[in-house]
Amino acid sequence: MAQQTATKAPTQKPVGTSGVFFSFAPWIIFGVVASPSTWEYAALAALIAAIVLSGKDMLRGRFFLLDMVGIVFFAVLTVLALALDRSQLLWLETYAQVISNGVVAVVALGSLFADPFTAQYARQQTPREYWGSPVFAHINRVLTAAWGVVFALMALSTWLAVRNPSMDDWFNWVVPIVLLVGVVRFTERYPESYKARAV
């Protein structure tokens, strides 16, 4: 009986794409707006978005890993933009999108060694008795890995855009958009698909 309870699939979706999207929104804003001439404004816009979107959760004592990293990251960029001369920030102007995508990839993949970051959102929609189930753990490991890999590929794509200016539109826009659309759809469909196989 205990084994059945441990392996039974949650009755609700383990991850809400809206919650995950809100945490990624500041990073997406930064990726869309940032360029060699606008990255300072992109950092400030992303910082404001991160604070606004996570403010309600923080007031309720809920702190999501990606939200906290975003606030710190974009605050640091904003301070650097205010404190340093442009000549000292050429490297940041050039690789701002690469760095931001790389940070998300490291955070997502690094969370696999402790608590997969998607599990934080899943717990908001899943009854507590399922949090320790193998199905819940597996789904969130897979989804977290998927997001981490996607942002690692986006970091590579934006790096290729820097190295190949003639392909800028493809590597800075087309490839990242395709990757994001793909991982959002995967996040929506995989939990139910896996639970159907696991039952």
For each residue, the residues with C-beta under 8 A, 3 or more apart:
1: 4 5
2: 5 6
3: 6 7
4: 1 7 8
5: 1 2 8 129 133
6: 2 3 132 133 134
7: 3 4 133 134 135 198
8: 4 5 130 133 135 199
9: 130 133 135 195 198 199
10: 13 14 126 127 130 133 135 136 195
11: 127 130
12: 125 126 127
13: 10 16 122 125 126 191 192
14: 10 118 119 122 125 126 130 136 139 140 191
15: 19 20 118 121 122 125 139 140 143 187 191
16: 13 19 20 121 122 124 125
17: 20 21 184 187 188
18: 21 22
19: 15 16 22 23 121 124
20: 15 16 17 23 24 118 121 147 187
21: 17 18 24 25 184
22: 18 19 25 53 54
23: 19 20 26 53 54 64 66 67 70 121
24: 20 21 27 28 66 104
25: 21 22 28 29 49 53
26: 23 29 30 46 47 49 50 53 70 74
27: 24 30 31 46 70 100 101 104
28: 24 25 31 32 180
29: 25 26 32 33 42 45 46 49
30: 26 27 33 34 39 42 43 45 46 74 96 97 100
31: 27 28 34 97 100 101 154 158 176
32: 28 29 42
33: 29 30 38 39 41 42 45 46
34: 30 31 38 39 42 43 96 97 100
35: 38 39 42
36: 39 93 94
37: 93
38: 33 34 35 41 42
39: 30 33 34 35 36 42 43 77 81 92 93 96
40: 43 44 77 78 81
41: 33 38 44 45
42: 29 30 32 33 34 35 38 39 45 46 96
43: 30 34 39 40 46 47 74 77 78 81 96
44: 40 41 47 48 74 78 81
45: 29 30 33 41 42 48 49
46: 26 27 29 30 33 42 43 49 50 70 74
47: 26 43 44 50 51 71 74 75 77 78
48: 44 45 51 52
49: 25 26 29 45 46 52 53
50: 26 46 47 53 54 67 70 71 74
51: 47 48 54 55 71
52: 48 49 55
53: 22 23 25 26 49 50 67
54: 22 23 50 51 57 58 64 67 68 70 71
55: 51 52 58 59
56: 59 60
57: 54 60 62 63 64 67
58: 54 55 61 62 63 67
59: 55 56
60: 56 57
61: 58
62: 57 58 124
63: 57 58 67 68
64: 23 54 57 67 68 117 120 121
65: 68 69 107 111 117 120
66: 23 24 69 70 104 107 108 117
67: 23 50 53 54 57 58 63 64 70 71
68: 54 63 64 65 71 72
69: 65 66 72 73 103 107
70: 23 26 27 46 50 54 66 67 73 74
71: 47 50 51 54 67 68 74 75
72: 68 69 75 76
73: 69 70 76 77 100 103
74: 26 30 43 44 46 47 50 70 71 77 78
75: 47 71 72 78 79
76: 72 73 79 80
77: 39 40 43 47 73 74 80 81 92 96
78: 40 43 44 47 74 75 81 82
79: 75 76 82 83
80: 76 77 83 84 89 92
81: 39 40 43 44 77 78 84 89
82: 78 79
83: 79 80
84: 80 81 88 89
85: 88 89
86: 89 90 93
87: 90
88: 84 85
89: 80 81 84 85 86 92 93
90: 86 87 93 94
91: 94 95
92: 39 77 80 89 95 96 99
93: 36 37 39 86 89 90 96
94: 36 90 91 162
95: 91 92 98 99 159 162
96: 30 34 39 42 43 77 92 93 99 100
97: 30 31 34 100 101 158 161 172
98: 95 101 102 155 158 159 162
99: 92 95 96 102 103
100: 27 30 31 34 73 96 97 103 104
101: 27 31 97 98 104 105 151 152 154 155 158
102: 98 99 105 106 151 152 155
103: 69 73 99 100 106 107
104: 24 27 66 100 101 107 108 147 148 151
105: 101 102 108 109 148 149 151 152 154 155
106: 102 103 109 110
107: 65 66 69 103 104 110 111 117
108: 66 104 105 111 112 117 144 145 147 148 151
109: 105 106 112 144 145 148 149 152
110: 106 107 113 114
111: 65 107 108 114 115 116 117 144
112: 108 109 116 141 144 145 148
113: 110
114: 110 111
115: 111 119 120
116: 111 112 119 137 140 141 143 144
117: 64 65 66 107 108 111 120 121 144 147
118: 14 15 20 121 122 140 143 144 147 187
119: 14 115 116 122 123 131 136 137 140 144
120: 64 65 115 117 123 124
121: 15 16 19 20 23 64 117 118 124 125
122: 13 14 15 16 118 119 125 126 136 139 140
123: 119 120 126 128 131
124: 16 19 62 120 121
125: 12 13 14 15 16 121 122
126: 10 12 13 14 122 123 130 131 136
127: 10 11 12 130
128: 123 131
129: 5
130: 8 9 10 11 14 126 127 133 135 136
131: 119 123 126 128 136
132: 6 136 137
133: 5 6 7 8 9 10 130 136 137
134: 6 7 137 138
135: 7 8 9 10 130 138 139 194 195 198
136: 10 14 119 122 126 130 131 132 133 139 140
137: 116 119 132 133 134 140 141
138: 134 135 141 142 194 198
139: 14 15 122 135 136 142 143 190 191 194 195
140: 14 15 116 118 119 122 136 137 143 144
141: 112 116 137 138 144 145
142: 138 139 145 146 190 194
143: 15 116 118 139 140 146 147 186 187 190 191
144: 108 109 111 112 116 117 118 119 140 141 147 148
145: 108 109 112 141 142 148 149
146: 142 143 149 150 183 186 187 190
147: 20 104 108 117 118 143 144 150 151 183 187
148: 104 105 108 109 112 144 145 151 152
149: 105 109 145 146 152 153
150: 146 147 153 154 179 180 182 183
151: 101 102 104 105 108 147 148 154 155
152: 101 102 105 109 148 149 155 156
153: 149 150 156 157 175 179
154: 31 101 105 150 151 157 158 175 176 179 180
155: 98 101 102 105 151 152 158 159
156: 152 153 159 160
157: 153 154 160 161 171 172 175 176 179
158: 31 97 98 101 154 155 161 162 171 172 176
159: 95 98 155 156 162 163
160: 156 157 163 164 167 171
161: 97 157 158 164 165 167 168 170 171 172
162: 94 95 98 158 159 165
163: 159 160
164: 160 161 167 168 171
165: 161 162 168
166:
167: 160 161 164 170 171
168: 161 164 165 171 172
169: 172 173 174
170: 161 167 173 174 175
171: 157 158 160 161 164 167 168 174 175
172: 97 157 158 161 168 169 176
173: 169 170 176 177
174: 169 170 171 177 178
175: 153 154 157 170 171 178 179
176: 31 154 157 158 172 173 179 180
177: 173 174 180 181
178: 174 175 181 182
179: 150 153 154 157 175 176 182 183
180: 28 150 154 176 177 183 184
181: 177 178 184 185
182: 150 178 179 185 186
183: 146 147 150 179 180 186 187
184: 17 21 180 181 187 188
185: 181 182 188 189
186: 143 146 182 183 189 190
187: 15 17 20 118 143 146 147 183 184 190 191
188: 17 184 185
189: 185 186 192 193
190: 139 142 143 146 186 187 193 194
191: 13 14 15 139 143 187 194 195
192: 13 189 195 196
193: 189 190 196 197
194: 135 138 139 142 190 191 197 198
195: 9 10 135 139 191 192 198 199
196: 192 193 199
197: 193 194
198: 7 9 135 138 194 195
199: 8 9 195 196
